[in-house]
Amino acid sequence: MAEQKGPWLQRIALVACLAALSIVYSGMTISGDITTAAAKRELPVYNVDTEEKVLSISFDAAWGSAHTEKILDILDAYDVRTTFFLVGFWAEKYPELVQEIVLRGHEIGNHSATHPHMSQLSEAQIREELRKTSDLVEHITGKPTTLFRPPYGEYNDAVVRISREEGYECVQWNVDSLDWKNRGADDMIRQCTKNTQPGDIVLFHNDSQYILDALPTILQHYTEAGYRIIPISELLLEGETWIDHRGTQHLQTAAPQPNP
């Protein structure tokens, strides 16, 4: 009997130990350690909490340029002003288009210098990517950039934090045209109009295959639905704001809710 008691007591001790660990882990999750870490996450703006019927469309420009002037013509026809996020090497290659974008009343955002995976860079490299494009755009247009969109939509805490330290608001999107998949104009129209909400930020690319076919219909839909399309810098809320776990920017009218 004594010989059997040792293993039996060991099993009880093991079960008790596992139970204690489980309680500690649960307490961390519920009481704050994990939640606190999540609450400290640096999040970009995906859309804006507003009751006003406004939204923004945006164009990322990294590779081709063939459709750019016709896009500008379509935007003029609908009296729409928007935001173009430019990669440095694109702006360097097409400075006349950079100037034309600004002359037509649109704003320019920073989309990095070389279109890297920003989350894989050091802090110094992140700052350099931002600085090179900022200097180039300001040299071409005389205006600084104040918005930043990470290439590939990839970011981590450092990317968002550093971009804000450098004077940018880090901006993503909550409506994706998926134009880069080249699935046709009808698919783009469906993606952009199926559930339009105030404060949306829509993503396009200036060189996508069907952009010229889809864009007029999308703009017409927004106009008929009573939306005013404005640049992202005008969409962003002024004053004290906070960003929830979905990336929605809110005015600081109540205590921010922690990101789960």
C-alpha positions as a printed Julia matrix, in Angstrom:
260×3 Matrix{Float64}:
   0.0    0.0     0.0
   2.84   2.38    0.87
   4.5    1.6    -2.45
   1.35   2.68   -4.33
   0.9    5.96   -2.38
   3.96   7.7    -3.9
   2.81   7.68   -7.57
  -0.76   8.49   -6.49
   0.4   11.58   -4.58
   2.58  12.61   -7.52
  -0.45  12.48   -9.83
  -2.48  14.63   -7.42
   0.37  17.15   -7.23
   0.64  17.28  -11.03
  -3.11  17.88  -11.44
  -3.02  20.61   -8.81
  -0.08  22.27  -10.52
  -1.82  22.25  -13.9
  -4.97  23.68  -12.33
  -2.98  26.48  -10.73
  -1.29  27.31  -14.03
  -4.68  27.36  -15.72
  -6.03  29.82  -13.15
  -2.99  32.06  -13.53
  -3.26  32.04  -17.32
  -7.0   32.76  -17.19
  -6.39  35.57  -14.75
  -3.86  37.11  -17.12
  -6.32  36.99  -19.98
  -9.24  38.37  -18.02
  -7.54  40.72  -15.61
  -5.35  42.57  -17.98
  -1.88  41.4   -19.0
  -2.88  40.14  -22.42
  -5.67  42.66  -22.77
  -3.31  45.45  -21.78
  -0.83  44.36  -24.42
  -3.57  44.41  -27.03
  -4.74  47.8   -25.83
  -1.28  49.19  -26.55
  -1.3   48.02  -30.16
  -0.6   50.75  -32.68
  -3.38  50.72  -35.26
  -3.76  52.72  -38.47
  -7.01  54.36  -39.52
  -9.19  52.1   -41.68
 -12.32  54.26  -41.68
 -13.91  57.1   -39.75
 -16.89  57.22  -37.4
 -19.11  59.96  -38.83
 -22.81  60.54  -39.41
 -22.09  62.88  -42.31
 -22.5   61.25  -45.72
 -18.88  61.54  -46.76
 -16.29  59.0   -47.86
 -12.87  58.92  -49.47
 -11.46  57.04  -52.4
  -7.73  56.56  -52.82
  -5.29  55.39  -55.45
  -1.99  53.63  -54.77
   0.61  54.29  -57.47
   3.69  52.12  -57.57
   4.15  50.7   -61.04
   2.47  51.84  -64.26
   1.18  55.26  -65.26
  -0.86  54.7   -68.43
  -4.3   55.25  -66.85
  -3.4   58.12  -64.54
  -4.38  61.09  -66.7
  -7.67  59.46  -67.7
  -8.4   58.75  -64.03
  -7.85  62.44  -63.35
 -10.25  63.31  -66.19
 -12.95  61.05  -64.72
 -12.47  62.58  -61.28
 -12.8   66.05  -62.82
 -16.01  65.03  -64.58
 -17.55  64.07  -61.22
 -15.97  67.01  -59.38
 -14.21  64.6   -57.03
 -11.0   65.29  -55.12
  -9.13  62.38  -53.66
  -5.82  61.02  -52.38
  -2.99  59.41  -54.34
  -0.45  57.39  -52.34
   2.8   57.5   -54.31
   5.88  55.31  -54.06
   9.11  57.27  -54.32
  10.42  55.55  -57.41
   7.09  56.19  -59.17
   7.19  59.88  -58.3
  10.8   60.08  -59.44
   9.93  58.46  -62.77
   6.76  60.51  -63.41
   7.31  63.95  -61.84
   5.02  65.59  -64.4
   2.15  63.34  -63.27
   2.88  64.16  -59.63
   2.56  67.83  -60.51
  -0.62  67.19  -62.5
  -2.24  65.33  -59.61
  -1.7   68.33  -57.35
  -2.72  70.86  -60.02
  -6.03  69.01  -60.38
  -6.71  69.52  -56.69
  -5.84  66.11  -55.27
  -3.59  65.35  -52.33
  -0.55  63.1   -52.24
   0.22  60.55  -49.57
   3.47  58.74  -48.85
   3.56  55.08  -49.94
   7.26  54.52  -49.07
  10.33  55.01  -51.23
  10.89  51.48  -52.55
   7.64  49.59  -51.74
   9.26  47.22  -49.21
   7.69  45.05  -46.52
   7.92  47.79  -43.9
   7.37  45.5   -40.93
  10.63  43.74  -41.79
  12.7   46.94  -41.64
  14.63  48.5   -38.78
  13.41  51.74  -37.25
  16.11  53.67  -39.1
  15.1   52.07  -42.41
  11.42  52.88  -41.83
  12.27  56.53  -41.23
  14.45  56.61  -44.34
  11.67  55.16  -46.52
   9.36  57.91  -45.31
  11.93  60.69  -45.59
  13.03  59.94  -49.15
   9.52  60.06  -50.58
   8.56  63.07  -48.48
  11.59  65.04  -49.68
  10.98  64.05  -53.29
   7.28  64.95  -53.31
   7.92  68.26  -51.59
  10.68  69.04  -54.1
   8.29  68.36  -57.0
   5.15  69.98  -55.62
   6.28  72.33  -52.88
   3.91  70.56  -50.48
   4.78  68.06  -47.73
   3.03  64.71  -47.34
   1.04  64.09  -44.15
  -0.54  60.68  -44.84
   1.2   57.32  -45.04
  -0.03  53.98  -46.35
   2.24  50.96  -45.83
   2.93  48.91  -48.97
   0.95  45.65  -49.19
  -1.14  46.94  -46.27
   1.49  45.39  -43.98
   2.43  47.01  -40.69
   3.41  46.35  -37.12
   3.48  48.57  -34.04
   6.81  50.09  -35.05
   5.64  51.06  -38.54
   2.55  52.83  -37.24
   4.3   54.43  -34.28
   7.27  55.71  -36.29
   5.09  57.08  -39.08
   3.19  59.1   -36.47
   6.42  60.24  -34.86
   7.44  61.5   -38.3
   4.26  63.56  -38.55
   2.04  61.21  -40.57
  -1.33  59.67  -40.01
  -1.09  56.02  -40.98
  -4.06  55.14  -43.21
  -5.38  51.85  -44.57
  -8.81  51.19  -46.11
 -11.99  49.34  -45.23
 -13.37  48.95  -48.76
 -11.13  47.08  -51.2
 -11.98  47.25  -54.89
  -9.74  44.19  -55.42
  -8.89  45.79  -58.75
  -5.44  44.19  -58.68
  -7.1   40.8   -59.23
  -8.28  41.96  -62.68
 -11.63  40.17  -62.37
 -13.51  42.73  -64.45
 -15.32  46.03  -64.0
 -18.51  44.43  -62.69
 -16.64  42.79  -59.83
 -14.96  46.07  -58.9
 -18.29  47.89  -58.93
 -19.85  45.22  -56.73
 -16.96  45.32  -54.24
 -17.18  49.1   -53.89
 -20.94  49.6   -53.77
 -22.42  46.59  -51.94
 -22.45  48.16  -48.48
 -21.48  51.82  -48.6
 -21.2   53.54  -45.21
 -20.29  57.07  -44.09
 -16.58  57.35  -43.33
 -15.5   54.6   -45.73
 -12.03  54.66  -47.28
 -11.91  52.9   -50.65
  -8.76  51.43  -52.21
  -7.94  51.52  -55.92
  -4.71  51.26  -57.9
  -3.94  53.7   -60.68
  -2.72  50.99  -63.06
  -5.37  48.3   -62.59
  -6.77  46.81  -65.77
 -10.43  47.77  -65.43
 -10.21  50.99  -63.42
 -11.32  53.22  -66.29
 -14.37  51.03  -66.96
 -15.47  50.74  -63.34
 -14.66  54.13  -61.83
 -17.44  56.21  -63.48
 -20.15  53.79  -62.36
 -18.78  53.68  -58.81
 -18.63  57.47  -58.58
 -22.14  57.73  -60.02
 -23.4   55.29  -57.4
 -21.89  57.29  -54.55
 -23.26  60.54  -55.96
 -26.78  59.18  -56.39
 -26.65  57.77  -52.84
 -25.97  61.28  -51.56
 -22.31  60.87  -50.65
 -19.71  63.6   -50.92
 -16.28  62.27  -51.86
 -13.41  64.09  -50.19
  -9.65  63.62  -49.71
  -8.64  61.47  -46.76
  -7.08  64.39  -44.87
 -10.51  66.05  -44.87
 -12.24  62.83  -43.82
 -10.05  62.31  -40.76
 -11.49  63.66  -37.53
  -9.97  66.73  -35.92
  -9.11  67.08  -32.25
  -8.63  64.29  -29.72
  -9.37  60.91  -31.32
  -8.97  57.22  -30.65
  -9.0   54.13  -32.86
 -10.95  51.0   -31.99
  -9.92  47.4   -32.67
 -11.46  47.55  -36.15
  -9.37  50.58  -37.1
 -12.31  53.0   -36.91
 -11.3   56.5   -35.85
 -13.58  58.12  -33.22
 -13.7   61.48  -31.54
 -12.61  61.38  -27.91
 -16.12  61.98  -26.59
 -15.91  58.99  -24.28
 -13.15  56.9   -22.77
 -11.45  54.75  -25.44
 -12.35  51.09  -25.36
  -9.4   48.67  -25.17
  -8.64  46.65  -28.26
  -9.53  43.01  -27.59
